[in-house]
Amino acid sequence: MFDSVSFVAISSALDGLALRQRVIADNVANIQTPGFLAGRVSFEESLATAVADGSGAVSPSVGRSLDPTREDGNNVNLDTETLLNIETNLRYQLATQAIDGTFAKMRTAMRTN
């Protein structure tokens, strides 16, 4: 059960989303740091490919945003980071609910036997 493609994919997604939350927090913390470029986490495309290939396991990657910079060389946009954080939190909640559903089924199966 824990090595099924769906369980591994959800675990990989949770890892990627948790990393994205940390990167967003780092971006916001450095919003006034001259020359700081916002970080961006990507894993969704490689996760979709991994699921299609039957593995589901991926590692997220962190890159730098290519968005335009302000005069101080910083390109962190608080509006963008806020929206990305909300989206990431909603996706994380959805993934944890999927994991919880899996464990609920296991608990039910163990009680009936």
PDB file as gemmi writes it, atoms N, CA and C in Angstrom:
CRYST1    1.000    1.000    1.000  90.00  90.00  90.00 P 1                      
ATOM      1  N   MET A   1       0.811  -1.190   0.000  1.00  0.00           N  
ATOM      2  CA  MET A   1       0.000   0.000   0.000  1.00  0.00           C  
ATOM      3  C   MET A   1       0.858   1.259   0.000  1.00  0.00           C  
ATOM      4  N   PHE A   2       1.920   1.278   0.823  1.00  0.00           N  
ATOM      5  CA  PHE A   2       2.762   2.465   0.913  1.00  0.00           C  
ATOM      6  C   PHE A   2       3.691   2.613  -0.277  1.00  0.00           C  
ATOM      7  N   ASP A   3       3.786   1.583  -1.111  1.00  0.00           N  
ATOM      8  CA  ASP A   3       4.625   1.683  -2.294  1.00  0.00           C  
ATOM      9  C   ASP A   3       3.797   1.816  -3.573  1.00  0.00           C  
ATOM     10  N   SER A   4       2.489   2.057  -3.434  1.00  0.00           N  
ATOM     11  CA  SER A   4       1.648   2.251  -4.610  1.00  0.00           C  
ATOM     12  C   SER A   4       2.010   3.573  -5.272  1.00  0.00           C  
ATOM     13  N   VAL A   5       1.755   3.657  -6.556  1.00  0.00           N  
ATOM     14  CA  VAL A   5       2.099   4.866  -7.311  1.00  0.00           C  
ATOM     15  C   VAL A   5       1.384   6.084  -6.732  1.00  0.00           C  
ATOM     16  N   SER A   6       0.119   5.930  -6.390  1.00  0.00           N  
ATOM     17  CA  SER A   6      -0.624   7.086  -5.883  1.00  0.00           C  
ATOM     18  C   SER A   6      -0.084   7.556  -4.529  1.00  0.00           C  
ATOM     19  N   PHE A   7       0.247   6.630  -3.637  1.00  0.00           N  
ATOM     20  CA  PHE A   7       0.774   7.021  -2.333  1.00  0.00           C  
ATOM     21  C   PHE A   7       2.141   7.691  -2.481  1.00  0.00           C  
ATOM     22  N   VAL A   8       2.998   7.128  -3.318  1.00  0.00           N  
ATOM     23  CA  VAL A   8       4.328   7.714  -3.547  1.00  0.00           C  
ATOM     24  C   VAL A   8       4.190   9.085  -4.199  1.00  0.00           C  
ATOM     25  N   ALA A   9       3.260   9.230  -5.138  1.00  0.00           N  
ATOM     26  CA  ALA A   9       3.053  10.514  -5.816  1.00  0.00           C  
ATOM     27  C   ALA A   9       2.561  11.577  -4.838  1.00  0.00           C  
ATOM     28  N   ILE A  10       1.623  11.211  -3.972  1.00  0.00           N  
ATOM     29  CA  ILE A  10       1.126  12.179  -2.988  1.00  0.00           C  
ATOM     30  C   ILE A  10       2.232  12.557  -2.012  1.00  0.00           C  
ATOM     31  N   SER A  11       3.037  11.600  -1.608  1.00  0.00           N  
ATOM     32  CA  SER A  11       4.171  11.898  -0.713  1.00  0.00           C  
ATOM     33  C   SER A  11       5.162  12.834  -1.398  1.00  0.00           C  
ATOM     34  N   SER A  12       5.435  12.582  -2.673  1.00  0.00           N  
ATOM     35  CA  SER A  12       6.334  13.467  -3.424  1.00  0.00           C  
ATOM     36  C   SER A  12       5.746  14.866  -3.545  1.00  0.00           C  
ATOM     37  N   ALA A  13       4.440  14.934  -3.782  1.00  0.00           N  
ATOM     38  CA  ALA A  13       3.773  16.234  -3.885  1.00  0.00           C  
ATOM     39  C   ALA A  13       3.858  16.987  -2.565  1.00  0.00           C  
ATOM     40  N   LEU A  14       3.648  16.284  -1.452  1.00  0.00           N  
ATOM     41  CA  LEU A  14       3.753  16.922  -0.137  1.00  0.00           C  
ATOM     42  C   LEU A  14       5.160  17.461   0.095  1.00  0.00           C  
ATOM     43  N   ASP A  15       6.177  16.692  -0.295  1.00  0.00           N  
ATOM     44  CA  ASP A  15       7.561  17.165  -0.160  1.00  0.00           C  
ATOM     45  C   ASP A  15       7.786  18.424  -0.983  1.00  0.00           C  
ATOM     46  N   GLY A  16       7.298  18.412  -2.219  1.00  0.00           N  
ATOM     47  CA  GLY A  16       7.461  19.576  -3.089  1.00  0.00           C  
ATOM     48  C   GLY A  16       6.717  20.792  -2.571  1.00  0.00           C  
ATOM     49  N   LEU A  17       5.512  20.592  -2.086  1.00  0.00           N  
ATOM     50  CA  LEU A  17       4.722  21.704  -1.559  1.00  0.00           C  
ATOM     51  C   LEU A  17       5.325  22.263  -0.274  1.00  0.00           C  
ATOM     52  N   ALA A  18       5.853  21.394   0.578  1.00  0.00           N  
ATOM     53  CA  ALA A  18       6.511  21.855   1.806  1.00  0.00           C  
ATOM     54  C   ALA A  18       7.749  22.684   1.462  1.00  0.00           C  
ATOM     55  N   LEU A  19       8.518  22.232   0.471  1.00  0.00           N  
ATOM     56  CA  LEU A  19       9.680  23.011   0.042  1.00  0.00           C  
ATOM     57  C   LEU A  19       9.238  24.351  -0.523  1.00  0.00           C  
ATOM     58  N   ARG A  20       8.155  24.358  -1.298  1.00  0.00           N  
ATOM     59  CA  ARG A  20       7.657  25.612  -1.865  1.00  0.00           C  
ATOM     60  C   ARG A  20       7.262  26.578  -0.750  1.00  0.00           C  
ATOM     61  N   GLN A  21       6.647  26.073   0.314  1.00  0.00           N  
ATOM     62  CA  GLN A  21       6.281  26.944   1.441  1.00  0.00           C  
ATOM     63  C   GLN A  21       7.524  27.560   2.078  1.00  0.00           C  
ATOM     64  N   ARG A  22       8.575  26.768   2.220  1.00  0.00           N  
ATOM     65  CA  ARG A  22       9.824  27.294   2.802  1.00  0.00           C  
ATOM     66  C   ARG A  22      10.464  28.343   1.882  1.00  0.00           C  
ATOM     67  N   VAL A  23      10.431  28.105   0.575  1.00  0.00           N  
ATOM     68  CA  VAL A  23      11.022  29.051  -0.378  1.00  0.00           C  
ATOM     69  C   VAL A  23      10.223  30.354  -0.393  1.00  0.00           C  
ATOM     70  N   ILE A  24       8.903  30.255  -0.335  1.00  0.00           N  
ATOM     71  CA  ILE A  24       8.069  31.459  -0.286  1.00  0.00           C  
ATOM     72  C   ILE A  24       8.400  32.269   0.970  1.00  0.00           C  
ATOM     73  N   ALA A  25       8.529  31.596   2.100  1.00  0.00           N  
ATOM     74  CA  ALA A  25       8.877  32.286   3.351  1.00  0.00           C  
ATOM     75  C   ALA A  25      10.237  32.971   3.225  1.00  0.00           C  
ATOM     76  N   ASP A  26      11.196  32.301   2.577  1.00  0.00           N  
ATOM     77  CA  ASP A  26      12.514  32.892   2.353  1.00  0.00           C  
ATOM     78  C   ASP A  26      12.407  34.113   1.443  1.00  0.00           C  
ATOM     79  N   ASN A  27      11.581  34.008   0.410  1.00  0.00           N  
ATOM     80  CA  ASN A  27      11.388  35.144  -0.496  1.00  0.00           C  
ATOM     81  C   ASN A  27      10.839  36.356   0.249  1.00  0.00           C  
ATOM     82  N   VAL A  28       9.803  36.133   1.042  1.00  0.00           N  
ATOM     83  CA  VAL A  28       9.187  37.237   1.780  1.00  0.00           C  
ATOM     84  C   VAL A  28      10.174  37.818   2.798  1.00  0.00           C  
ATOM     85  N   ALA A  29      10.938  36.954   3.434  1.00  0.00           N  
ATOM     86  CA  ALA A  29      11.923  37.433   4.410  1.00  0.00           C  
ATOM     87  C   ALA A  29      12.993  38.295   3.756  1.00  0.00           C  
ATOM     88  N   ASN A  30      13.238  38.082   2.475  1.00  0.00           N  
ATOM     89  CA  ASN A  30      14.280  38.834   1.771  1.00  0.00           C  
ATOM     90  C   ASN A  30      13.723  39.883   0.814  1.00  0.00           C  
ATOM     91  N   ILE A  31      12.509  40.329   1.064  1.00  0.00           N  
ATOM     92  CA  ILE A  31      11.863  41.268   0.148  1.00  0.00           C  
ATOM     93  C   ILE A  31      12.613  42.607   0.055  1.00  0.00           C  
ATOM     94  N   GLN A  32      13.353  42.966   1.082  1.00  0.00           N  
ATOM     95  CA  GLN A  32      14.110  44.224   1.084  1.00  0.00           C  
ATOM     96  C   GLN A  32      15.607  44.024   0.863  1.00  0.00           C  
ATOM     97  N   THR A  33      16.030  42.796   0.557  1.00  0.00           N  
ATOM     98  CA  THR A  33      17.447  42.512   0.358  1.00  0.00           C  
ATOM     99  C   THR A  33      17.858  42.882  -1.067  1.00  0.00           C  
ATOM    100  N   PRO A  34      18.744  43.850  -1.216  1.00  0.00           N  
ATOM    101  CA  PRO A  34      19.163  44.232  -2.565  1.00  0.00           C  
ATOM    102  C   PRO A  34      19.805  43.058  -3.313  1.00  0.00           C  
ATOM    103  N   GLY A  35      19.428  42.886  -4.572  1.00  0.00           N  
ATOM    104  CA  GLY A  35      20.006  41.850  -5.415  1.00  0.00           C  
ATOM    105  C   GLY A  35      19.413  40.465  -5.216  1.00  0.00           C  
ATOM    106  N   PHE A  36      18.474  40.312  -4.294  1.00  0.00           N  
ATOM    107  CA  PHE A  36      17.884  38.992  -4.038  1.00  0.00           C  
ATOM    108  C   PHE A  36      16.897  38.650  -5.152  1.00  0.00           C  
ATOM    109  N   LEU A  37      17.030  37.437  -5.684  1.00  0.00           N  
ATOM    110  CA  LEU A  37      16.092  36.946  -6.687  1.00  0.00           C  
ATOM    111  C   LEU A  37      15.204  35.886  -6.055  1.00  0.00           C  
ATOM    112  N   ALA A  38      13.913  36.013  -6.275  1.00  0.00           N  
ATOM    113  CA  ALA A  38      12.945  35.089  -5.678  1.00  0.00           C  
ATOM    114  C   ALA A  38      13.210  33.663  -6.138  1.00  0.00           C  
ATOM    115  N   GLY A  39      13.045  32.736  -5.234  1.00  0.00           N  
ATOM    116  CA  GLY A  39      13.166  31.328  -5.569  1.00  0.00           C  
ATOM    117  C   GLY A  39      11.841  30.788  -6.078  1.00  0.00           C  
ATOM    118  N   ARG A  40      11.914  29.779  -6.921  1.00  0.00           N  
ATOM    119  CA  ARG A  40      10.722  29.111  -7.442  1.00  0.00           C  
ATOM    120  C   ARG A  40      10.952  27.605  -7.388  1.00  0.00           C  
ATOM    121  N   VAL A  41       9.963  26.878  -6.890  1.00  0.00           N  
ATOM    122  CA  VAL A  41      10.043  25.423  -6.775  1.00  0.00           C  
ATOM    123  C   VAL A  41       9.206  24.813  -7.888  1.00  0.00           C  
ATOM    124  N   SER A  42       9.792  23.852  -8.573  1.00  0.00           N  
ATOM    125  CA  SER A  42       9.034  23.159  -9.617  1.00  0.00           C  
ATOM    126  C   SER A  42       9.140  21.651  -9.408  1.00  0.00           C  
ATOM    127  N   PHE A  43       8.000  20.994  -9.569  1.00  0.00           N  
ATOM    128  CA  PHE A  43       7.975  19.543  -9.482  1.00  0.00           C  
ATOM    129  C   PHE A  43       6.756  18.957 -10.180  1.00  0.00           C  
ATOM    130  N   GLU A  44       5.753  19.773 -10.496  1.00  0.00           N  
ATOM    131  CA  GLU A  44       4.495  19.259 -11.019  1.00  0.00           C  
ATOM    132  C   GLU A  44       4.653  18.534 -12.352  1.00  0.00           C  
ATOM    133  N   GLU A  45       5.422  19.094 -13.267  1.00  0.00           N  
ATOM    134  CA  GLU A  45       5.591  18.444 -14.571  1.00  0.00           C  
ATOM    135  C   GLU A  45       6.328  17.112 -14.435  1.00  0.00           C  
ATOM    136  N   SER A  46       7.385  17.094 -13.657  1.00  0.00           N  
ATOM    137  CA  SER A  46       8.123  15.840 -13.474  1.00  0.00           C  
ATOM    138  C   SER A  46       7.285  14.824 -12.692  1.00  0.00           C  
ATOM    139  N   LEU A  47       6.424  15.292 -11.798  1.00  0.00           N  
ATOM    140  CA  LEU A  47       5.545  14.382 -11.063  1.00  0.00           C  
ATOM    141  C   LEU A  47       4.524  13.747 -12.007  1.00  0.00           C  
ATOM    142  N   ALA A  48       3.958  14.550 -12.896  1.00  0.00           N  
ATOM    143  CA  ALA A  48       2.998  14.007 -13.864  1.00  0.00           C  
ATOM    144  C   ALA A  48       3.665  12.965 -14.755  1.00  0.00           C  
ATOM    145  N   THR A  49       4.888  13.223 -15.175  1.00  0.00           N  
ATOM    146  CA  THR A  49       5.629  12.259 -15.993  1.00  0.00           C  
ATOM    147  C   THR A  49       5.924  10.988 -15.208  1.00  0.00           C  
ATOM    148  N   ALA A  50       6.327  11.143 -13.949  1.00  0.00           N  
ATOM    149  CA  ALA A  50       6.643   9.982 -13.107  1.00  0.00           C  
ATOM    150  C   ALA A  50       5.409   9.121 -12.863  1.00  0.00           C  
ATOM    151  N   VAL A  51       4.262   9.760 -12.659  1.00  0.00           N  
ATOM    152  CA  VAL A  51       3.029   8.999 -12.454  1.00  0.00           C  
ATOM    153  C   VAL A  51       2.662   8.246 -13.730  1.00  0.00           C  
ATOM    154  N   ALA A  52       2.818   8.911 -14.873  1.00  0.00           N  
ATOM    155  CA  ALA A  52       2.525   8.256 -16.155  1.00  0.00           C  
ATOM    156  C   ALA A  52       3.465   7.088 -16.409  1.00  0.00           C  
ATOM    157  N   ASP A  53       4.704   7.199 -15.938  1.00  0.00           N  
ATOM    158  CA  ASP A  53       5.689   6.118 -16.105  1.00  0.00           C  
ATOM    159  C   ASP A  53       5.520   5.016 -15.067  1.00  0.00           C  
ATOM    160  N   GLY A  54       4.691   5.265 -14.039  1.00  0.00           N  
ATOM    161  CA  GLY A  54       4.422   4.241 -13.042  1.00  0.00           C  
ATOM    162  C   GLY A  54       5.275   4.287 -11.801  1.00  0.00           C  
ATOM    163  N   SER A  55       6.059   5.363 -11.613  1.00  0.00           N  
ATOM    164  CA  SER A  55       6.862   5.415 -10.392  1.00  0.00           C  
ATOM    165  C   SER A  55       6.263   6.370  -9.369  1.00  0.00           C  
ATOM    166  N   GLY A  56       6.004   7.602  -9.743  1.00  0.00           N  
ATOM    167  CA  GLY A  56       5.417   8.577  -8.836  1.00  0.00           C  
ATOM    168  C   GLY A  56       6.400   9.304  -7.959  1.00  0.00           C  
ATOM    169  N   ALA A  57       7.664   8.889  -7.955  1.00  0.00           N  
ATOM    170  CA  ALA A  57       8.659   9.517  -7.089  1.00  0.00           C  
ATOM    171  C   ALA A  57       9.444  10.572  -7.854  1.00  0.00           C  
ATOM    172  N   VAL A  58       9.482  11.776  -7.298  1.00  0.00           N  
ATOM    173  CA  VAL A  58      10.265  12.867  -7.879  1.00  0.00           C  
ATOM    174  C   VAL A  58      10.889  13.684  -6.763  1.00  0.00           C  
ATOM    175  N   SER A  59      11.888  14.449  -7.129  1.00  0.00           N  
ATOM    176  CA  SER A  59      12.490  15.400  -6.196  1.00  0.00           C  
ATOM    177  C   SER A  59      12.244  16.801  -6.738  1.00  0.00           C  
ATOM    178  N   PRO A  60      11.749  17.706  -5.906  1.00  0.00           N  
ATOM    179  CA  PRO A  60      11.513  19.065  -6.382  1.00  0.00           C  
ATOM    180  C   PRO A  60      12.824  19.787  -6.637  1.00  0.00           C  
ATOM    181  N   SER A  61      12.786  20.752  -7.536  1.00  0.00           N  
ATOM    182  CA  SER A  61      13.982  21.547  -7.807  1.00  0.00           C  
ATOM    183  C   SER A  61      13.679  23.015  -7.523  1.00  0.00           C  
ATOM    184  N   VAL A  62      14.701  23.723  -7.087  1.00  0.00           N  
ATOM    185  CA  VAL A  62      14.565  25.144  -6.780  1.00  0.00           C  
ATOM    186  C   VAL A  62      15.394  25.924  -7.784  1.00  0.00           C  
ATOM    187  N   GLY A  63      14.744  26.899  -8.415  1.00  0.00           N  
ATOM    188  CA  GLY A  63      15.427  27.785  -9.346  1.00  0.00           C  
ATOM    189  C   GLY A  63      15.153  29.228  -8.950  1.00  0.00           C  
ATOM    190  N   ARG A  64      15.723  30.142  -9.680  1.00  0.00           N  
ATOM    191  CA  ARG A  64      15.524  31.561  -9.411  1.00  0.00           C  
ATOM    192  C   ARG A  64      14.528  32.132 -10.403  1.00  0.00           C  
ATOM    193  N   SER A  65      13.700  33.036  -9.937  1.00  0.00           N  
ATOM    194  CA  SER A  65      12.697  33.687 -10.769  1.00  0.00           C  
ATOM    195  C   SER A  65      13.384  34.592 -11.791  1.00  0.00           C  
ATOM    196  N   LEU A  66      12.827  34.609 -12.985  1.00  0.00           N  
ATOM    197  CA  LEU A  66      13.337  35.478 -14.041  1.00  0.00           C  
ATOM    198  C   LEU A  66      12.482  36.736 -14.197  1.00  0.00           C  
ATOM    199  N   ASP A  67      11.600  36.975 -13.220  1.00  0.00           N  
ATOM    200  CA  ASP A  67      10.766  38.170 -13.257  1.00  0.00           C  
ATOM    201  C   ASP A  67      11.645  39.417 -13.221  1.00  0.00           C  
ATOM    202  N   PRO A  68      11.149  40.522 -13.765  1.00  0.00           N  
ATOM    203  CA  PRO A  68      11.936  41.768 -13.751  1.00  0.00           C  
ATOM    204  C   PRO A  68      12.270  42.203 -12.325  1.00  0.00           C  
ATOM    205  N   THR A  69      13.387  42.866 -12.199  1.00  0.00           N  
ATOM    206  CA  THR A  69      13.836  43.323 -10.887  1.00  0.00           C  
ATOM    207  C   THR A  69      13.503  44.797 -10.697  1.00  0.00           C  
ATOM    208  N   ARG A  70      13.483  45.193  -9.433  1.00  0.00           N  
ATOM    209  CA  ARG A  70      13.344  46.615  -9.102  1.00  0.00           C  
ATOM    210  C   ARG A  70      14.714  47.271  -9.263  1.00  0.00           C  
ATOM    211  N   GLU A  71      14.790  48.544  -8.950  1.00  0.00           N  
ATOM    212  CA  GLU A  71      16.058  49.274  -9.076  1.00  0.00           C  
ATOM    213  C   GLU A  71      17.160  48.689  -8.203  1.00  0.00           C  
ATOM    214  N   ASP A  72      16.769  48.064  -7.072  1.00  0.00           N  
ATOM    215  CA  ASP A  72      17.764  47.491  -6.167  1.00  0.00           C  
ATOM    216  C   ASP A  72      18.181  46.070  -6.558  1.00  0.00           C  
ATOM    217  N   GLY A  73      17.659  45.561  -7.693  1.00  0.00           N  
ATOM    218  CA  GLY A  73      18.024  44.227  -8.160  1.00  0.00           C  
ATOM    219  C   GLY A  73      17.195  43.107  -7.560  1.00  0.00           C  
ATOM    220  N   ASN A  74      16.239  43.427  -6.706  1.00  0.00           N  
ATOM    221  CA  ASN A  74      15.381  42.441  -6.061  1.00  0.00           C  
ATOM    222  C   ASN A  74      14.118  42.269  -6.906  1.00  0.00           C  
ATOM    223  N   ASN A  75      13.655  41.023  -7.062  1.00  0.00           N  
ATOM    224  CA  ASN A  75      12.443  40.802  -7.858  1.00  0.00           C  
ATOM    225  C   ASN A  75      11.308  40.133  -7.079  1.00  0.00           C  
ATOM    226  N   VAL A  76      11.360  40.184  -5.746  1.00  0.00           N  
ATOM    227  CA  VAL A  76      10.295  39.602  -4.935  1.00  0.00           C  
ATOM    228  C   VAL A  76       9.089  40.539  -4.976  1.00  0.00           C  
ATOM    229  N   ASN A  77       7.936  39.971  -5.329  1.00  0.00           N  
ATOM    230  CA  ASN A  77       6.680  40.718  -5.383  1.00  0.00           C  
ATOM    231  C   ASN A  77       5.770  40.139  -4.306  1.00  0.00           C  
ATOM    232  N   LEU A  78       5.398  40.941  -3.331  1.00  0.00           N  
ATOM    233  CA  LEU A  78       4.615  40.461  -2.205  1.00  0.00           C  
ATOM    234  C   LEU A  78       3.256  39.917  -2.644  1.00  0.00           C  
ATOM    235  N   ASP A  79       2.625  40.551  -3.619  1.00  0.00           N  
ATOM    236  CA  ASP A  79       1.332  40.051  -4.110  1.00  0.00           C  
ATOM    237  C   ASP A  79       1.483  38.652  -4.711  1.00  0.00           C  
ATOM    238  N   THR A  80       2.499  38.467  -5.520  1.00  0.00           N  
ATOM    239  CA  THR A  80       2.750  37.163  -6.140  1.00  0.00           C  
ATOM    240  C   THR A  80       3.024  36.107  -5.083  1.00  0.00           C  
ATOM    241  N   GLU A  81       3.851  36.437  -4.115  1.00  0.00           N  
ATOM    242  CA  GLU A  81       4.204  35.486  -3.059  1.00  0.00           C  
ATOM    243  C   GLU A  81       2.983  35.129  -2.208  1.00  0.00           C  
ATOM    244  N   THR A  82       2.138  36.114  -1.934  1.00  0.00           N  
ATOM    245  CA  THR A  82       0.938  35.862  -1.134  1.00  0.00           C  
ATOM    246  C   THR A  82      -0.003  34.913  -1.857  1.00  0.00           C  
ATOM    247  N   LEU A  83      -0.257  35.174  -3.130  1.00  0.00           N  
ATOM    248  CA  LEU A  83      -1.138  34.299  -3.902  1.00  0.00           C  
ATOM    249  C   LEU A  83      -0.552  32.897  -4.042  1.00  0.00           C  
ATOM    250  N   LEU A  84       0.749  32.818  -4.292  1.00  0.00           N  
ATOM    251  CA  LEU A  84       1.406  31.518  -4.417  1.00  0.00           C  
ATOM    252  C   LEU A  84       1.345  30.751  -3.101  1.00  0.00           C  
ATOM    253  N   ASN A  85       1.468  31.469  -1.989  1.00  0.00           N  
ATOM    254  CA  ASN A  85       1.379  30.823  -0.681  1.00  0.00           C  
ATOM    255  C   ASN A  85      -0.023  30.282  -0.423  1.00  0.00           C  
ATOM    256  N   ILE A  86      -1.044  31.037  -0.781  1.00  0.00           N  
ATOM    257  CA  ILE A  86      -2.431  30.568  -0.599  1.00  0.00           C  
ATOM    258  C   ILE A  86      -2.674  29.322  -1.443  1.00  0.00           C  
ATOM    259  N   GLU A  87      -2.262  29.370  -2.705  1.00  0.00           N  
ATOM    260  CA  GLU A  87      -2.437  28.211  -3.595  1.00  0.00           C  
ATOM    261  C   GLU A  87      -1.694  26.989  -3.064  1.00  0.00           C  
ATOM    262  N   THR A  88      -0.475  27.191  -2.613  1.00  0.00           N  
ATOM    263  CA  THR A  88       0.332  26.098  -2.084  1.00  0.00           C  
ATOM    264  C   THR A  88      -0.313  25.490  -0.845  1.00  0.00           C  
ATOM    265  N   ASN A  89      -0.822  26.336   0.048  1.00  0.00           N  
ATOM    266  CA  ASN A  89      -1.482  25.836   1.262  1.00  0.00           C  
ATOM    267  C   ASN A  89      -2.724  25.024   0.922  1.00  0.00           C  
ATOM    268  N   LEU A  90      -3.506  25.483  -0.050  1.00  0.00           N  
ATOM    269  CA  LEU A  90      -4.700  24.733  -0.447  1.00  0.00           C  
ATOM    270  C   LEU A  90      -4.328  23.380  -1.048  1.00  0.00           C  
ATOM    271  N   ARG A  91      -3.300  23.359  -1.878  1.00  0.00           N  
ATOM    272  CA  ARG A  91      -2.846  22.087  -2.456  1.00  0.00           C  
ATOM    273  C   ARG A  91      -2.317  21.150  -1.379  1.00  0.00           C  
ATOM    274  N   TYR A  92      -1.608  21.715  -0.409  1.00  0.00           N  
ATOM    275  CA  TYR A  92      -1.072  20.899   0.687  1.00  0.00           C  
ATOM    276  C   TYR A  92      -2.214  20.284   1.493  1.00  0.00           C  
ATOM    277  N   GLN A  93      -3.244  21.087   1.789  1.00  0.00           N  
ATOM    278  CA  GLN A  93      -4.397  20.570   2.526  1.00  0.00           C  
ATOM    279  C   GLN A  93      -5.082  19.447   1.756  1.00  0.00           C  
ATOM    280  N   LEU A  94      -5.225  19.617   0.449  1.00  0.00           N  
ATOM    281  CA  LEU A  94      -5.853  18.589  -0.371  1.00  0.00           C  
ATOM    282  C   LEU A  94      -5.045  17.293  -0.346  1.00  0.00           C  
ATOM    283  N   ALA A  95      -3.735  17.416  -0.449  1.00  0.00           N  
ATOM    284  CA  ALA A  95      -2.878  16.226  -0.438  1.00  0.00           C  
ATOM    285  C   ALA A  95      -2.912  15.533   0.921  1.00  0.00           C  
ATOM    286  N   THR A  96      -2.923  16.307   1.999  1.00  0.00           N  
ATOM    287  CA  THR A  96      -2.986  15.671   3.322  1.00  0.00           C  
ATOM    288  C   THR A  96      -4.339  14.994   3.542  1.00  0.00           C  
ATOM    289  N   GLN A  97      -5.400  15.555   2.981  1.00  0.00           N  
ATOM    290  CA  GLN A  97      -6.711  14.902   3.079  1.00  0.00           C  
ATOM    291  C   GLN A  97      -6.712  13.581   2.312  1.00  0.00           C  
ATOM    292  N   ALA A  98      -6.023  13.544   1.176  1.00  0.00           N  
ATOM    293  CA  ALA A  98      -5.934  12.295   0.411  1.00  0.00           C  
ATOM    294  C   ALA A  98      -5.176  11.235   1.206  1.00  0.00           C  
ATOM    295  N   ILE A  99      -4.090  11.629   1.843  1.00  0.00           N  
ATOM    296  CA  ILE A  99      -3.333  10.692   2.687  1.00  0.00           C  
ATOM    297  C   ILE A  99      -4.188  10.241   3.862  1.00  0.00           C  
ATOM    298  N   ASP A 100      -4.902  11.174   4.476  1.00  0.00           N  
ATOM    299  CA  ASP A 100      -5.769  10.835   5.603  1.00  0.00           C  
ATOM    300  C   ASP A 100      -6.842   9.836   5.181  1.00  0.00           C  
ATOM    301  N   GLY A 101      -7.388  10.008   3.968  1.00  0.00           N  
ATOM    302  CA  GLY A 101      -8.386   9.063   3.462  1.00  0.00           C  
ATOM    303  C   GLY A 101      -7.814   7.668   3.314  1.00  0.00           C  
ATOM    304  N   THR A 102      -6.580   7.588   2.878  1.00  0.00           N  
ATOM    305  CA  THR A 102      -5.911   6.289   2.737  1.00  0.00           C  
ATOM    306  C   THR A 102      -5.767   5.614   4.097  1.00  0.00           C  
ATOM    307  N   PHE A 103      -5.330   6.374   5.099  1.00  0.00           N  
ATOM    308  CA  PHE A 103      -5.172   5.803   6.436  1.00  0.00           C  
ATOM    309  C   PHE A 103      -6.524   5.468   7.064  1.00  0.00           C  
ATOM    310  N   ALA A 104      -7.547   6.253   6.768  1.00  0.00           N  
ATOM    311  CA  ALA A 104      -8.886   5.953   7.292  1.00  0.00           C  
ATOM    312  C   ALA A 104      -9.385   4.615   6.757  1.00  0.00           C  
ATOM    313  N   LYS A 105      -9.122   4.353   5.485  1.00  0.00           N  
ATOM    314  CA  LYS A 105      -9.510   3.064   4.896  1.00  0.00           C  
ATOM    315  C   LYS A 105      -8.757   1.920   5.577  1.00  0.00           C  
ATOM    316  N   MET A 106      -7.478   2.147   5.870  1.00  0.00           N  
ATOM    317  CA  MET A 106      -6.700   1.116   6.548  1.00  0.00           C  
ATOM    318  C   MET A 106      -7.229   0.867   7.961  1.00  0.00           C  
ATOM    319  N   ARG A 107      -7.566   1.941   8.677  1.00  0.00           N  
ATOM    320  CA  ARG A 107      -8.104   1.776  10.027  1.00  0.00           C  
ATOM    321  C   ARG A 107      -9.417   1.008   9.995  1.00  0.00           C  
ATOM    322  N   THR A 108     -10.255   1.331   9.027  1.00  0.00           N  
ATOM    323  CA  THR A 108     -11.541   0.635   8.896  1.00  0.00           C  
ATOM    324  C   THR A 108     -11.324  -0.846   8.591  1.00  0.00           C  
ATOM    325  N   ALA A 109     -10.398  -1.133   7.706  1.00  0.00           N  
ATOM    326  CA  ALA A 109     -10.119  -2.519   7.350  1.00  0.00           C  
ATOM    327  C   ALA A 109      -9.569  -3.292   8.541  1.00  0.00           C  
ATOM    328  N   MET A 110      -8.747  -2.654   9.358  1.00  0.00           N  
ATOM    329  CA  MET A 110      -8.176  -3.344  10.518  1.00  0.00           C  
ATOM    330  C   MET A 110      -9.223  -3.593  11.602  1.00  0.00           C  
ATOM    331  N   ARG A 111     -10.214  -2.707  11.720  1.00  0.00           N  
ATOM    332  CA  ARG A 111     -11.256  -2.882  12.718  1.00  0.00           C  
ATOM    333  C   ARG A 111     -12.214  -4.006  12.347  1.00  0.00           C  
ATOM    334  N   THR A 112     -12.449  -4.216  11.065  1.00  0.00           N  
ATOM    335  CA  THR A 112     -13.433  -5.205  10.657  1.00  0.00           C  
ATOM    336  C   THR A 112     -12.866  -6.618  10.664  1.00  0.00           C  
ATOM    337  N   ASN A 113     -11.577  -6.760  10.772  1.00  0.00           N  
ATOM    338  CA  ASN A 113     -10.970  -8.100  10.760  1.00  0.00           C  
ATOM    339  C   ASN A 113     -10.711  -8.613  12.137  1.00  0.00           C  
TER     340      ASN A 113                                                      
END                                                                             
